[in-house]
Amino acid sequence: MRLIQLNGPEGRRLGRIEDERIRLCGSYQSVHALASAALASGRSLDAQAERDVTTTLLDYPAIYDGRAAWRILPAIDHPDEPARCLVSGTGLSHIRSASNRQAMHAAGEQLTDSMRIYLSGLEGGRPAAGAVGVAPEWFYKGTGTILRAHNEPLDVPPYADDGGEEPEIAGVYIVDSSGAPRRIGMAAGNEFSDHQLEKKNYLYLAASKLRTCAIGPELVTEPEFDRVTGEVAILRGSERIWSKALQTGESVMCHSLANIEHHHFKFAAHRRPGDVHIHFFGADAFSFGEGIQLADGDVMEVRFEGFGKPLRNTLHVETGPDSLVAARPV
């Protein structure tokens, strides 16, 4: 099932994708509300949604293209408390991302820590069922306030060196009342980060990730994730200046999904009932690694087979000085 969150003339609504139409749900206005109801009832997410759909249909292409009064929201959020949505990710899960990081920081033939952690994933990131494997790289992006939807801009703030797309699939989770993580589904995403800052020194990686990011437009409740193919492209005006085929999924990653999920949710702070988690699984291709410098107004497009319509976001370079932020005594 493919779900979509909307905001429009009737406020927030949740819908199910049916080809080129969106069938609205009746009782639930968000994925979070639907998932919470499914957990309370003991039904599957799909079964809970099936009980709630109405006869109201919307024109999906018109909404997707921005020609309707409805606006697409991020594929998941915490509608009441954005701070209770944690956005994070696992890096160095694909050979291309590890090779790009190696090229950024290697001195001659020196093996960087980035490549070492990728190789450790190859050796121990796929443990036997029920066993714990080696820990992957983990990074923090922010709370739900940094989430953007399809057709919304991703920002390069005045203090940033640049902004670049990272086409990934993200896992979407809710923590149930017992404190156990429950996977709602997955969505296409643009993890977006500051690669020029990261290139200066790999210790700036954490800061380079503190940027807006996007997921959607659709959330897939039971996706195929063994091997997923897709494409990422950069559009400048009417010109397609760069594109690349990409692939992701467990068969092309150095860590299993179960191992990534364990190492995220092993922390007690990540198992607070009712919280939403969005976790990016890593990129296979990005334009920065091929020398592309994005400019204000460029459109980043991410498409994965089986994940619905492409996710498109415009790069927005914020103007103005890099002003000092001062902390004053209370």
C-alpha positions in Angstrom: 0.0 0.0 0.0 1.2 3.5 -0.8 0.1 6.3 1.5 0.3 10.1 1.1 -0.1 13.0 3.5 -1.8 16.2 2.3 -2.8 19.6 3.5 -5.4 21.7 1.7 -8.9 23.1 1.8 -10.0 20.7 4.4 -6.8 20.8 6.5 -4.7 17.7 6.9 -5.8 14.5 5.2 -4.3 11.1 4.7 -4.9 9.2 1.4 -4.2 6.0 -0.3 -2.6 6.0 -3.8 -4.7 4.3 -6.5 -3.0 4.7 -9.8 -3.4 8.4 -10.7 -5.9 9.0 -7.9 -5.8 9.6 -4.2 -8.5 8.0 -2.1 -8.9 9.9 1.1 -9.2 8.3 4.6 -11.9 9.4 6.9 -10.9 9.1 10.5 -7.2 9.5 10.4 -5.4 12.7 9.2 -1.9 11.4 9.5 0.2 8.2 9.1 1.1 8.6 12.8 -2.6 8.5 13.8 -3.2 5.5 11.5 -0.2 3.6 12.8 -1.2 4.4 16.4 -4.7 3.1 15.7 -3.4 -0.1 14.1 -1.2 -0.8 17.1 -4.1 -0.3 19.5 -6.4 -2.5 17.5 -3.9 -5.3 16.7 -4.6 -4.9 13.0 -2.0 -4.5 10.3 -1.4 -1.0 9.0 -2.9 -2.0 5.6 -6.0 -3.5 7.2 -6.5 -0.4 9.4 -6.3 1.9 6.4 -8.7 -0.3 4.4 -11.3 0.1 7.0 -11.0 3.9 6.9 -10.9 4.8 3.2 -13.8 6.9 1.9 -15.3 7.3 -1.6 -13.6 10.7 -2.0 -11.0 10.7 -4.8 -8.5 13.4 -5.7 -6.5 14.0 -8.9 -3.0 12.9 -8.0 -1.1 14.3 -11.0 -2.6 17.8 -10.4 -1.5 17.7 -6.7 1.9 16.3 -7.6 2.6 19.0 -10.1 1.4 21.8 -7.8 -1.7 22.6 -9.9 -4.2 22.0 -7.1 -5.2 23.6 -3.9 -3.8 20.5 -2.0 -0.1 20.4 -1.0 1.9 17.2 -0.4 3.4 16.9 3.1 6.4 14.8 4.1 5.5 11.1 3.9 5.6 10.8 7.7 5.9 13.3 10.6 4.8 13.7 14.1 1.8 16.1 13.6 1.5 17.2 17.2 5.1 17.4 18.4 7.7 17.7 15.6 10.5 17.3 18.2 9.3 13.7 18.8 10.4 12.8 15.3 14.1 11.9 15.1 15.8 12.0 11.7 19.1 10.0 11.4 21.0 7.8 9.1 23.5 5.1 8.4 26.4 6.2 6.1 29.1 4.1 4.3 26.6 1.4 3.5 27.3 1.4 -0.2 30.7 1.0 -2.0 30.2 4.2 -3.9 29.6 6.3 -0.8 32.7 4.8 0.8 34.8 5.3 -2.3 33.7 9.0 -2.5 34.5 9.5 1.2 37.9 7.8 0.7 38.7 10.1 -2.2 37.8 13.2 -0.1 40.2 12.4 2.7 42.8 9.9 1.6 46.5 11.0 1.5 48.0 8.9 -1.3 47.2 5.2 -0.8 46.3 5.7 2.9 43.2 3.8 4.0 40.9 6.2 5.7 38.7 5.5 8.7 35.7 5.8 6.4 36.9 2.9 4.2 37.8 0.9 7.3 34.3 1.2 8.7 32.8 0.2 5.3 35.1 -2.9 5.1 34.2 -3.8 8.7 30.6 -3.8 7.5 31.5 -6.2 4.7 33.1 -8.5 7.2 30.5 -8.3 10.0 27.5 -6.3 8.9 25.3 -9.3 8.0 25.2 -11.5 11.1 23.2 -14.7 11.3 19.5 -14.4 12.3 19.2 -13.4 16.0 22.9 -12.4 16.3 24.4 -8.9 16.6 26.7 -7.7 13.9 29.3 -4.9 13.7 28.0 -1.4 14.3 27.6 0.8 11.2 28.3 4.5 11.0 25.4 6.5 12.5 24.6 10.2 12.1 22.0 12.6 13.4 20.2 15.0 11.1 17.7 16.7 13.4 14.1 16.5 14.5 10.9 16.7 12.4 11.4 20.5 11.9 14.0 19.8 9.3 11.7 17.6 7.1 10.6 18.9 3.8 8.1 17.5 1.3 8.0 17.0 -2.5 8.2 20.3 -4.3 9.5 22.1 -1.2 13.0 23.7 -1.3 16.1 22.3 0.5 18.1 25.2 2.0 21.7 26.1 1.9 22.1 28.5 4.9 24.5 31.5 4.8 27.0 29.6 7.0 27.1 26.6 4.7 29.8 25.8 2.1 27.3 24.1 -0.3 24.4 21.7 -0.5 24.1 18.5 -2.4 21.6 15.7 -2.9 21.9 12.3 -1.4 19.3 9.9 -3.0 18.4 7.3 -0.4 15.5 5.2 0.9 14.5 5.9 4.5 12.9 3.5 6.9 9.9 4.9 8.8 9.2 3.7 12.4 7.0 4.3 15.4 7.7 3.1 18.9 4.8 1.1 20.4 3.4 1.4 23.9 5.8 -1.3 25.2 8.9 0.6 23.9 9.4 -1.7 20.9 10.2 -0.2 17.4 7.7 -1.0 14.7 8.4 -0.4 11.0 5.6 1.4 9.3 7.2 1.3 5.9 9.8 3.1 3.7 10.0 6.2 1.5 12.2 7.7 -1.1 14.4 10.4 0.3 16.9 13.1 -0.3 19.2 13.2 2.7 20.9 16.4 1.5 24.1 17.5 3.2 27.1 19.9 2.9 29.8 18.0 1.1 32.2 20.9 0.8 32.3 21.2 4.6 32.7 17.5 5.0 35.6 17.5 2.6 37.6 20.0 4.7 37.9 17.5 7.5 36.0 14.3 8.2 35.4 15.5 11.7 33.0 18.1 10.2 30.8 15.2 9.0 28.4 15.6 12.0 27.9 19.3 11.3 27.5 18.7 7.5 24.5 16.6 8.2 22.5 19.2 10.1 20.6 20.4 7.1 17.0 20.1 5.8 16.1 16.9 4.0 13.1 15.5 2.2 11.1 12.2 2.0 8.2 11.2 -0.1 5.9 11.9 -1.8 4.7 8.4 -0.9 5.1 6.0 1.9 5.2 2.3 1.0 4.0 0.0 3.7 5.6 -3.3 2.7 8.2 -2.5 0.1 10.6 -4.8 -1.6 14.0 -4.0 -0.3 16.4 -6.7 -1.4 17.5 -4.8 -4.5 15.9 -1.5 -5.6 16.9 0.4 -8.7 16.4 4.0 -9.5 17.8 7.2 -10.8 19.0 10.6 -9.5 19.0 13.7 -11.7 19.9 17.4 -11.5 17.8 19.8 -13.6 18.9 23.4 -14.3 16.1 25.3 -16.0 15.0 23.1 -19.0 18.4 21.2 -19.1 19.1 17.9 -17.4 22.7 18.6 -16.4 23.5 15.3 -14.7 21.9 12.0 -14.0 23.0 8.6 -12.7 21.4 5.2 -12.3 21.5 3.9 -8.7 20.7 0.9 -6.7 20.1 0.2 -3.0 18.7 -2.5 -0.8 20.1 -5.3 1.3 21.8 -7.2 -1.5 24.0 -4.2 -2.4 24.6 -2.9 1.1 27.3 -4.0 3.5 24.8 -4.2 6.4 21.6 -6.1 6.7 18.4 -4.1 7.5 18.1 -6.0 10.8 21.6 -5.0 11.8 21.0 -1.4 11.0 17.8 -1.3 12.9 19.3 -3.1 15.9 22.1 -0.6 16.2 19.7 2.4 16.0 17.2 1.1 18.4 19.6 -0.5 20.9 19.7 2.9 22.6 17.0 3.3 25.2 16.5 7.0 24.2 15.4 5.7 20.8 12.6 3.6 22.2 10.3 6.2 23.7 6.6 5.1 23.1 4.9 7.2 20.5 8.0 8.7 18.9 8.6 8.6 15.1 11.9 7.7 13.6 13.1 8.3 10.1 16.4 6.6 9.3 18.2 7.0 6.0 20.0 3.8 4.7 22.7 5.4 2.6 23.4 6.6 -1.0 24.8 4.9 -4.0 25.4 8.0 -6.2 25.5 11.7 -5.9 26.6 14.5 -8.2 29.2 16.0 -5.8 31.4 12.9 -6.3 31.4 13.7 -10.1 32.3 17.3 -9.7 28.9 18.9 -10.1 28.4 22.1 -8.2 24.7 22.8 -7.5 23.3 26.3 -7.9 20.3 28.2 -6.6 17.2 27.0 -8.4 18.5 23.6 -9.4 16.0 20.8 -9.1 17.1 17.5 -7.5 15.0 14.5 -8.6 15.1 11.1 -6.9 13.3 8.1 -8.2 13.2 4.5 -7.0 11.3 1.7 -8.6 8.3 0.6 -6.5 8.3 3.8 -4.5 5.8 5.9 -6.5 6.4 9.2 -8.2 9.8 10.9 -8.1 10.7 13.2 -5.2 11.6 16.6 -6.5 13.1 19.5 -4.5 14.6 22.8 -5.5 17.9 24.0 -4.1 17.5 27.3 -2.3 20.6 29.3 -1.4 19.7 31.6 1.5 21.1 35.1 1.0 22.4 37.4 3.7 25.4 37.5 6.0 26.7 34.7 8.2 25.6 36.6 11.3 27.0 35.9 14.7 24.5 34.1 17.0 25.2 35.2 20.6 24.0 33.5 23.8 23.1 36.1 26.4 22.7 35.4 30.2 19.2 34.8 31.4 
